Amino acid sequence: MAEKNPLIEALPPATDYLSYLTIIEYNLNPESLPTLHQVLQDTKLTTNIGWDLVHLLVPMLPNSNECLQDIARLGNPREVILKVTESLRLIDFQGLEPDTEDDEPIAGQETTPAYHPAKTEPVEGNAGKTTQAVETPAPLPLPVLQFTSLLSMLSILHARIKTKYPSRFLATTLQSVLASFSNAEKHKEEMIASIIQFVKSVSGTKRPNLPPRKSSTQILTATPQASAPDPESDTAAESPSASETAIQKRLFQSFITHVFEDYVLSLTSDRDAPGLAWCSRLQEKLHPERTVPGKPSMTDSFILDEELASRLTAVGGLVALARDLGLERQDLLPAMENADPGHSIVPENEDEFPKTATDIPLSKVGSLFMFAAAHVATVLYSTPKPKDAFSIFPEHQKLLKNYIASSSDMGSTIGTEPEAMLDAVLALAVLAVEEDNVGQPADSEEFSQYLQYLSLISSNSPSPSIRYHAFYLASTILRSNPSDVERLAFIKDTLEHCPFDNLKVAAISWVKGETIEANPPTPIPTQVSGQENSAQDGKGDASVFATPVALDSLAPYLFPDLTHDLTANSITESWFTFQQSLHFYLASLNFYYLLLSAQHLHNPLSIGDLHSNNDVAGSFLQPLRAASARFKEGKANGELADVWEETGGDDTHMAELGLLDVTLEKVTAGVARLNQAHV
């Protein structure tokens, strides 16, 4: 005699709905899911109990997917949607991937249910011939399956709800989706694919899905079936009012900018590919001659590397969706200029639903990413360029000031912002510079402040590529100022007042470049003519860097008096001072060696007077020699043993002192040749 199935035997009216729920919970297992799928075809039953089954079925995915779809189609949509959004927020994304460093699981011990390894299956072949096993796509981790399945349910539920104010349900849903998405650390690309599909379905956008990329995972799909009407419909209208439609559209637009923000900020840059690496890819496109031969370009990496290529697919889908939702570049600018970061889709409190579309903020950072993506695409993908020019001054100057950290802490945190955000900000500057859209600063103070921000980024960012692009921009924009006097003033201000030695190193590179450019080994005819005219009437267009004035004004900061800085009673204190400024000392010495070695600079720049009038030998070179000898002695007698061990080790610090000594020897030899030439 066949065994009776309790899910069939206890169907109402044999039991009441509450009792039947208890029976389902007690008997629910993978084997009973086909039966549950069968009984859930009863609309009345599913309307009464479906909403209370969601939390039981979500952990059983992917086997329970059909049952969840039944509940979305036939359950009470207003009750089910509350359970679905609640379940979204409760998804546990911890432990998506197994720890490969852990020991092998003990025999009989269950592995984590959040991870499904790839499996293999044989390839079909002719009878009697050897077949080869190939890897089949692995299912997504359980939390991601839960996310995609719940979004599929929401697509059905929102279409079923008939109400005067559908935006209220939509606002709650989007907040829940965003909260869940933000909790995930991996597989965000697959989640974005589900988000795009959900938004298209609910918003009614018609653009077809992008061609699928080859994926190592499988995503749940559902076959559309008929849905029951909303049993609690409160409107007879076929479509919402115009104001409701506007609110829903704005909710979707805001939602996409928040997803964009969360996704791009989550991208790691362990390969020095911050975010979408827009700066590096732009430079490679615009200046291929700067690509190092034999070194893989960042552009190639984003094509060949599956992980990096998936970033482009995800962002491309979001940008296309935003365009379909009517989000234009001019809509993004107010959000980018707003001091409010726009952290929430619903203003202030999730329970306070927006009354108008203007109540709904776009994400400030997400708007930046979307704006940058649109502008970068004009170069990387030859999309149409915007009609309005985006210039360094004033547009980018305002943007840079609005997105970098507060300078109230003397600028120590500028450049430590998320690397993806810095990459986006700098990419817009790269485009403006390439298109010669520098503009005109309001005054010299605004110009100097802008360069200081870029210089701090080039100094403080942990990303080598970000530092390079910030330095390139600072140098290029500094050179764009036609006034050599203002350029000199900025360099002097940096050397004199900047508390960061690495920025002083940058300033030395600027004055070095200015000096070389203004004093070519063979003067160009116009320069010779200008100098002759200058000699005749005291006037001319010769750069201040072609005269002794520039170096004379900078000498106290290029070659500072170190007599007291490196001779403190405490050798430890002197060592820390030396360590902090070592890169500056070496940069200054190397620049001085250039001045001493380039004989064509000696007369026009009065290098002999520069050396003697500023006591470079006595107040700068000699204290460095003495400090090096003192530190070596401190190492030998043990005074610096503990400090050196904590800050890099003996070999590292002896190498640093050795480099200093070699550089000092070269400079000393150059000074000797200079003195001999003037005898």
C-alpha positions in Angstrom: 0.0 0.0 0.0 1.5 3.4 -1.0 2.6 5.6 1.8 0.4 8.7 2.3 1.9 12.1 1.7 1.1 14.4 4.6 1.3 17.5 2.4 -1.6 16.1 0.3 -3.5 14.5 3.2 -3.5 17.6 5.3 -4.6 20.0 2.6 -7.3 22.4 3.8 -10.1 22.0 4.6 -8.8 18.8 6.2 -6.7 21.2 8.4 -6.8 25.0 8.9 -4.2 27.1 7.3 -2.1 27.6 10.4 -1.9 23.9 11.1 -1.1 23.2 7.5 1.8 25.6 7.7 3.1 23.7 10.7 2.8 20.4 8.8 4.7 21.8 5.8 7.5 23.1 8.1 7.8 19.7 9.8 7.9 17.8 6.5 9.8 20.2 4.3 12.9 18.6 2.7 14.3 18.5 -0.9 12.2 15.4 -1.7 8.9 17.1 -0.7 9.5 20.2 -2.8 7.8 18.8 -6.0 4.7 18.0 -4.0 4.7 21.5 -2.4 5.1 22.9 -5.9 2.0 21.0 -6.9 -0.2 22.1 -4.0 0.9 25.7 -4.4 -0.9 25.9 -7.7 -4.0 26.4 -5.6 -4.4 30.2 -5.7 -6.5 30.4 -2.5 -4.1 28.2 -0.6 -1.0 30.2 -1.7 -2.7 33.5 -1.0 -3.2 32.4 2.6 0.1 30.7 3.4 2.6 31.7 0.7 4.0 34.7 2.4 4.9 32.6 5.5 6.8 30.0 3.4 9.4 32.4 2.0 11.8 32.2 4.9 11.6 28.4 4.9 12.2 28.0 1.1 15.0 30.6 0.6 17.7 28.4 2.4 16.7 25.5 0.1 17.6 27.1 -3.2 18.1 26.2 -6.0 15.8 23.3 -5.4 13.0 25.5 -4.0 13.1 28.0 -6.9 9.9 26.8 -8.5 8.0 27.0 -5.2 9.2 30.6 -4.6 8.1 31.5 -8.1 4.7 30.0 -7.3 4.4 32.2 -4.2 5.4 35.3 -6.2 2.7 34.6 -8.8 -0.1 33.4 -6.7 0.5 34.6 -3.1 -0.8 37.9 -1.7 1.7 40.3 -3.3 1.5 42.9 -0.5 2.3 40.3 2.2 4.8 38.4 0.1 6.8 41.5 -0.9 7.4 42.3 2.8 8.8 38.8 3.4 11.0 39.0 0.3 12.5 42.4 1.2 13.1 41.1 4.7 14.8 38.0 3.4 17.0 40.1 1.2 18.3 42.0 4.2 18.9 38.8 6.1 21.1 37.1 3.4 24.4 36.1 5.0 27.2 36.8 2.5 30.0 35.7 4.8 32.1 32.8 3.7 31.2 32.9 0.0 34.4 31.2 -1.0 36.2 28.3 0.8 39.5 29.1 2.6 42.0 27.3 0.5 44.6 27.4 3.3 42.4 25.4 5.6 42.9 21.7 6.1 40.9 19.3 4.1 37.4 18.6 5.6 37.1 15.7 7.9 35.5 12.6 6.5 31.7 12.9 7.0 31.9 16.6 7.8 29.6 18.8 5.8 31.2 21.5 3.7 29.9 25.1 3.8 26.5 25.2 2.0 27.4 28.7 0.7 29.8 27.4 -1.9 29.2 25.0 -4.8 32.4 23.7 -6.4 32.6 23.2 -10.2 31.7 19.8 -11.5 32.7 17.8 -14.6 30.8 15.8 -17.1 32.0 13.7 -20.0 32.0 14.9 -23.6 29.9 12.9 -26.0 32.0 10.7 -28.3 31.6 7.9 -30.7 31.1 4.4 -29.2 34.3 2.7 -28.2 36.3 6.0 -28.2 37.8 7.7 -25.3 35.9 10.7 -24.0 37.3 13.7 -22.2 35.7 15.2 -19.1 35.1 19.0 -19.2 34.3 21.4 -16.5 30.7 22.5 -16.4 29.7 25.9 -15.0 29.4 25.8 -11.2 26.3 27.1 -9.5 26.5 30.4 -7.8 27.2 30.5 -4.1 23.9 30.0 -2.1 23.7 33.7 -0.9 24.0 34.9 -4.5 21.4 32.4 -5.6 19.1 33.7 -2.9 19.7 37.3 -4.0 18.9 36.5 -7.7 15.9 34.4 -6.9 14.4 37.0 -4.5 14.9 39.7 -7.2 13.1 37.5 -9.7 10.2 37.3 -7.2 10.2 41.0 -6.8 9.9 41.5 -10.6 6.7 39.4 -10.5 5.3 41.0 -7.3 5.7 44.6 -8.4 3.8 43.9 -11.6 0.9 42.4 -9.6 0.4 45.2 -7.0 -2.3 47.6 -8.1 -2.3 50.7 -5.9 -2.4 54.5 -6.2 1.1 54.8 -4.8 3.3 52.0 -6.2 6.4 54.2 -5.4 6.0 53.4 -1.7 6.4 49.7 -2.3 9.2 50.4 -4.8 11.1 52.6 -2.4 11.2 49.9 0.2 12.2 47.3 -2.3 15.1 49.3 -3.7 16.4 50.1 -0.2 16.4 46.4 0.6 18.1 45.4 -2.6 20.8 48.0 -2.1 21.4 47.0 1.5 21.7 43.4 0.5 24.0 44.2 -2.5 26.2 46.3 -0.2 26.7 43.4 2.1 28.2 41.2 -0.6 32.0 41.3 -1.2 32.2 38.9 -4.1 30.2 37.9 -7.2 28.8 41.4 -7.5 28.9 41.2 -11.3 26.4 38.4 -11.3 24.3 40.3 -8.8 24.4 43.4 -11.0 23.1 41.3 -13.9 20.1 40.3 -11.8 19.6 43.9 -10.7 19.6 45.1 -14.3 17.1 42.4 -15.3 14.9 43.4 -12.3 15.0 47.1 -13.1 14.2 46.5 -16.7 11.3 44.3 -15.8 9.7 46.6 -13.3 10.4 49.9 -15.0 9.4 48.6 -18.5 12.5 49.6 -20.3 12.7 47.8 -23.7 16.4 47.6 -24.4 17.4 43.9 -24.9 19.9 42.3 -22.6 23.6 42.5 -23.5 25.0 39.4 -25.1 26.0 37.0 -22.3 29.6 36.7 -21.4 31.2 33.3 -20.8 30.7 32.7 -17.1 32.0 30.1 -14.7 28.7 30.1 -12.8 25.1 29.3 -13.5 22.2 31.7 -12.8 18.7 30.7 -12.0 16.1 31.4 -14.6 12.4 31.3 -14.4 9.8 30.7 -17.1 7.1 33.3 -17.1 3.7 32.0 -16.1 0.3 33.5 -15.4 0.0 35.5 -12.1 -3.1 36.0 -9.9 -4.6 39.5 -9.6 -3.9 41.7 -6.6 -6.6 40.7 -4.0 -6.3 44.0 -2.2 -6.2 46.4 -5.2 -7.1 49.9 -4.2 -7.3 51.5 -7.6 -9.2 50.9 -10.8 -6.7 52.9 -12.9 -4.7 50.9 -15.4 -1.6 53.1 -14.8 -0.3 55.4 -12.0 -0.6 59.2 -12.1 2.0 61.3 -13.8 3.5 62.3 -10.5 3.8 58.7 -9.4 5.4 57.8 -12.7 8.0 60.6 -12.2 8.7 59.4 -8.6 9.2 55.8 -9.7 11.5 56.9 -12.5 13.6 59.0 -10.1 13.7 56.1 -7.6 15.2 53.9 -10.3 17.7 56.6 -11.3 18.8 57.1 -7.8 19.0 53.4 -7.2 21.3 52.9 -10.2 23.7 55.6 -9.0 23.9 54.0 -5.5 24.6 50.6 -7.1 27.2 52.2 -9.2 28.9 53.8 -6.2 28.8 50.6 -4.1 30.2 48.4 -7.0 33.0 50.7 -8.1 34.2 51.4 -4.6 34.3 47.7 -3.9 36.7 47.0 -6.7 40.2 46.1 -5.3 43.3 47.4 -7.0 45.9 44.7 -6.0 47.2 44.9 -9.6 47.2 48.7 -9.4 44.0 48.8 -11.4 42.0 51.3 -9.2 38.3 51.0 -10.1 38.1 50.9 -13.9 41.7 52.2 -14.3 40.3 55.1 -16.4 43.4 57.2 -16.1 45.8 54.5 -17.3 43.6 53.4 -20.1 43.1 56.9 -21.3 46.8 57.6 -21.3 47.4 54.4 -23.3 44.8 55.4 -25.8 45.9 59.0 -26.2 49.6 58.4 -25.9 50.5 54.9 -26.9 54.1 56.0 -27.2 54.3 56.2 -23.4 53.5 52.5 -23.0 56.5 50.6 -21.8 57.6 48.0 -24.5 57.2 44.5 -23.3 55.0 45.4 -20.4 51.3 44.4 -20.7 49.2 47.5 -21.0 46.2 48.2 -18.7 44.0 48.2 -21.8 45.1 44.6 -22.6 44.6 43.5 -19.0 41.0 44.7 -19.1 40.5 42.5 -22.3 42.4 39.4 -21.3 41.9 39.2 -17.6 38.5 37.7 -16.9 38.1 39.5 -13.6 38.9 42.9 -15.0 36.8 42.3 -18.1 33.8 41.5 -15.9 34.1 45.0 -14.5 33.6 46.5 -17.9 30.6 44.3 -18.5 29.0 45.3 -15.2 29.6 49.0 -15.6 28.5 48.9 -19.3 25.2 47.4 -18.2 24.6 50.0 -15.5 25.5 52.9 -17.9 23.2 51.5 -20.6 20.4 51.1 -18.0 20.8 54.6 -16.7 20.6 55.9 -20.2 17.4 53.9 -20.8 16.0 55.4 -17.6 16.6 58.9 -18.9 19.5 59.8 -16.7 21.6 62.4 -18.6 24.9 64.0 -17.8 23.3 67.3 -16.9 21.2 65.5 -14.2 24.4 64.3 -12.6 26.1 67.6 -12.1 23.8 69.0 -9.3 24.4 65.8 -7.3 28.2 66.1 -7.9 28.2 69.7 -6.7 26.0 69.0 -3.7 27.6 68.9 -0.3 25.2 66.2 0.8 26.5 62.7 -0.2 23.0 61.4 -0.8 23.5 58.2 1.1 19.8 57.1 1.1 17.4 56.6 -1.8 14.6 57.7 0.5 15.3 61.0 2.2 16.3 60.8 5.9 14.0 58.0 7.0 13.0 55.0 5.0 9.4 55.3 6.3 9.1 58.8 5.0 8.2 58.1 1.4 9.1 60.8 -1.2 6.2 63.0 -2.2 7.9 64.4 -5.4 10.7 63.3 -7.6 12.8 66.1 -6.4 12.8 64.7 -2.9 14.9 61.7 -4.1 18.7 62.3 -4.1 21.2 60.8 -6.5 24.3 59.3 -5.0 27.0 61.9 -5.0 29.9 59.4 -5.6 27.8 57.3 -7.9 27.0 60.4 -10.0 30.7 61.1 -10.3 31.4 57.5 -11.5 28.5 57.7 -14.0 29.6 61.1 -15.3 33.2 60.0 -15.6 32.2 56.8 -17.4 30.2 58.8 -20.0 33.1 61.2 -20.6 35.8 58.5 -20.7 33.7 56.6 -23.2 34.1 59.4 -25.7 37.7 58.5 -26.0 37.8 54.8 -25.3 34.7 53.9 -27.3 34.3 56.9 -29.6 30.8 57.8 -28.2 29.5 61.3 -29.1 31.2 64.1 -27.1 29.1 66.4 -24.8 28.3 69.8 -26.2 29.4 71.6 -23.1 33.1 71.7 -22.4 34.4 70.4 -19.1 37.4 72.6 -18.1 40.0 72.5 -15.4 38.9 75.9 -14.2 36.3 76.3 -12.9 34.5 72.9 -13.3 37.2 70.4 -12.3 38.6 72.7 -9.6 35.2 72.7 -7.9 34.9 68.9 -8.4 38.3 68.2 -6.9 37.6 70.4 -3.9 34.2 68.7 -3.4 35.4 65.1 -3.4 38.7 65.0 -1.7 39.1 64.9 2.1 38.9 68.1 4.2 42.1 70.0 4.4 41.5 71.1 8.0 44.1 68.5 9.0 46.8 70.2 7.0 46.1 68.0 4.0 47.4 64.8 5.5 44.4 62.8 4.4 44.1 64.2 0.9 45.0 61.4 -1.5 43.9 58.7 0.9 40.3 58.7 -0.5 39.1 55.5 -2.2 41.4 54.9 -5.2 38.5 54.3 -7.6 37.1 57.7 -6.7 40.5 59.4 -7.2 40.9 57.6 -10.5 37.5 59.0 -11.7 38.3 62.5 -10.6 41.7 62.5 -12.2 40.4 60.9 -15.4 38.1 63.9 -16.0 41.2 66.2 -15.6 43.2 64.1 -18.1 40.4 64.5 -20.6 40.2 68.3 -20.0 44.0 68.7 -20.4 44.1 66.6 -23.5 41.4 68.7 -25.1 43.2 71.9 -24.0 40.3 72.9 -21.8 42.3 74.4 -19.0 40.3 77.6 -18.6 41.2 80.5 -16.4 41.4 80.4 -12.6 39.7 83.2 -10.7 43.0 84.2 -9.1 46.4 83.0 -8.3 45.2 81.6 -5.0 42.7 79.4 -6.7 45.4 78.2 -9.1 47.8 77.4 -6.3 45.1 75.6 -4.2 44.2 73.4 -7.1 47.8 72.4 -7.7 48.3 71.8 -4.0 45.4 69.3 -4.0 46.8 67.4 -7.0 50.3 67.5 -5.4 49.0 66.0 -2.2 47.3 63.2 -4.1 50.5 62.5 -5.9 52.2 62.4 -2.5 49.8 60.5 -0.3 48.0 58.0 -2.5 49.1 54.3 -2.0 48.5 53.6 -5.7 51.5 54.1 -7.9 49.3 54.8 -11.0 47.2 57.4 -9.1 50.4 59.1 -7.8 51.8 59.2 -11.4 48.7 60.7 -13.0 48.3 63.3 -10.2 51.9 64.3 -10.6 51.5 64.4 -14.4 48.4 66.6 -14.1 50.0 68.9 -11.5 53.1 69.4 -13.7 51.1 69.9 -16.9 48.7 72.4 -15.4 51.5 74.2 -13.6 53.3 74.6 -17.0 50.0 75.8 -18.5 50.3 79.0 -16.6 51.9 81.5 -19.0 53.3 83.5 -16.1 56.8 82.2 -15.2 56.7 84.4 -12.1 53.5 82.8 -10.8 55.0 79.3 -11.5 58.1 80.3 -9.6 55.9 81.6 -6.7 54.0 78.3 -6.5 57.3 76.3 -6.5 58.7 78.5 -3.8 55.6 78.4 -1.7 55.7 74.6 -1.9 59.3 74.4 -0.9 59.0 76.9 1.9 55.7 76.0 3.5 54.7 72.5 2.6 55.1 70.1 5.6 55.5 67.0 3.3 58.9 66.2 2.1 57.7 64.1 -0.8 55.9 67.2 -2.1 59.1 69.1 -1.8 60.7 66.4 -4.0 58.0 67.1 -6.6 58.8 70.8 -6.4 62.5 70.1 -7.0 61.5 68.2 -10.2 59.4 71.2 -11.3 62.2 73.7 -10.9 64.6 71.2 -12.5 62.3 71.0 -15.5 61.8 74.8 -15.7 65.6 75.3 -15.5 66.4 72.8 -18.3 63.7 74.2 -20.6 64.6 77.8 -20.1 68.3 77.1 -20.6 68.9 74.8 -23.6 72.5 73.9 -24.3 72.2 75.7 -27.6 70.0 78.8 -27.1 67.2 79.2 -29.7 67.5 82.3 -31.9 64.5 84.0 -30.4 66.0 83.5 -26.9 69.3 84.9 -28.0 67.6 87.9 -29.6 65.5 88.4 -26.5 68.6 88.3 -24.3 70.4 90.8 -26.5 67.4 93.2 -26.4 67.2 92.7 -22.7 70.8 93.7 -22.4 70.2 96.8 -24.6 67.0 98.2 -23.0 66.6 96.3 -19.8 63.5 94.6 -21.0 62.8 91.2 -22.7 60.8 88.0 -22.6 63.5 85.8 -21.1 62.1 83.4 -18.5 62.9 84.2 -14.9 64.3 80.6 -14.8 66.9 81.7 -17.4 68.3 84.2 -14.9 69.9 83.8 -11.5 66.8 85.3 -9.8 64.9 82.0 -9.7 67.6 79.9 -8.1 68.7 82.7 -5.7 65.1 82.9 -4.4 64.8 79.2 -4.0 68.3 78.4 -2.7 67.4 78.7 1.1 64.7 76.0 0.6 66.6 73.8 -2.0 69.7 73.8 0.1 68.5 74.5 3.7 70.8 75.0 6.6 71.0 71.6 8.3 73.5 72.5 11.0 71.0 72.3 13.8 68.5 69.8 12.3 71.0 66.9 12.2 73.1 67.6 15.2 70.6 67.2 18.1 71.9 65.8 21.3 69.8 62.6 20.8 71.2 60.6 18.0 67.8 58.9 17.7 66.0 62.2 17.3 68.5 63.2 14.6 68.0 59.9 12.8 64.3 60.3 12.7 64.7 63.8 11.2 67.1 62.4 8.7 64.9 59.5 7.7 61.9 61.7 7.2 63.7 64.0 4.8 66.1 61.6 3.1 64.3 61.7 -0.3 64.3 65.5 -0.2 68.1 65.5 0.5 68.8 63.1 -2.3 66.6 65.0 -4.8 68.2 68.3 -3.8 71.7 66.9 -4.1 71.0 65.4 -7.6 69.6 68.7 -8.8 72.7 70.5 -7.5 74.9 68.0 -9.3 73.0 68.8 -12.5 73.7 72.5 -12.0 77.4 71.8 -11.3 77.8 69.4 -14.3 76.0 71.4 -16.9 78.6 74.0 -17.8 76.3 76.0 -20.0 74.3 76.9 -16.9 77.3 78.3 -14.9 77.4 81.8 -16.4 73.7 82.6 -17.1 72.6 81.3 -13.7 75.7 82.4 -11.7 76.2 78.9 -10.2 79.5 80.0 -8.6 77.7 82.8 -6.7 74.9 80.5 -5.9 77.3 78.1 -4.2 79.3 80.7 -2.2 76.5 83.2 -1.4 74.3 80.5 0.2 77.1 78.6 1.9 75.9 75.4 0.3 79.1 73.6 1.2 79.1 74.6 4.9 75.4 74.6 5.9 74.0 71.9 3.6 76.7 69.5 2.4 78.9 69.3 5.5 76.0 68.6 7.9 75.0 65.7 5.7 78.5 64.2 5.7 78.7 64.6 9.4 75.3 63.0 10.0 76.2 60.0 7.8 79.4 59.4 9.8 77.6 59.9 13.1 74.9 57.4 12.1 77.4 54.8 11.0 79.2 55.2 14.3 75.9 54.9 16.1 75.3 51.6 14.4 78.7 50.3 15.3 78.4 51.2 19.0 74.8 50.0 19.3 73.2 53.4 19.9 70.9 52.9 16.9 70.5 49.1 17.1 66.9 49.1 18.4 65.7 52.0 16.2 67.2 50.5 13.0 65.7 47.1 13.8 62.2 48.6 14.1 62.5 50.8 11.0 63.9 48.5 8.3 67.0 46.7 9.5 70.7 47.3 9.3 71.1 46.4 5.6 68.4 48.8 4.5 69.7 51.8 6.4 73.4 51.1 5.5 72.3 51.1 1.9 70.6 54.4 2.4 73.7 55.9 4.0 75.8 54.5 1.2 73.6 56.1 -1.5 73.9 59.4 0.4 77.7 59.1 0.5 78.0 58.3 -3.2 75.8 61.3 -4.1 77.8 63.6 -1.8 81.0 62.5 -3.4 79.7 63.3 -6.8 78.5 66.8 -5.7 81.8 67.4 -3.9 83.7 66.6 -7.1 81.4 68.9 -9.0 82.1 71.7 -6.6 85.8 71.2 -7.0 85.6 71.5 -10.8 83.5 74.6 -10.4 86.0 76.2 -8.1 88.9 75.2 -10.4 87.1 76.8 -13.3 86.8 80.1 -11.5 90.3 80.3 -10.3 
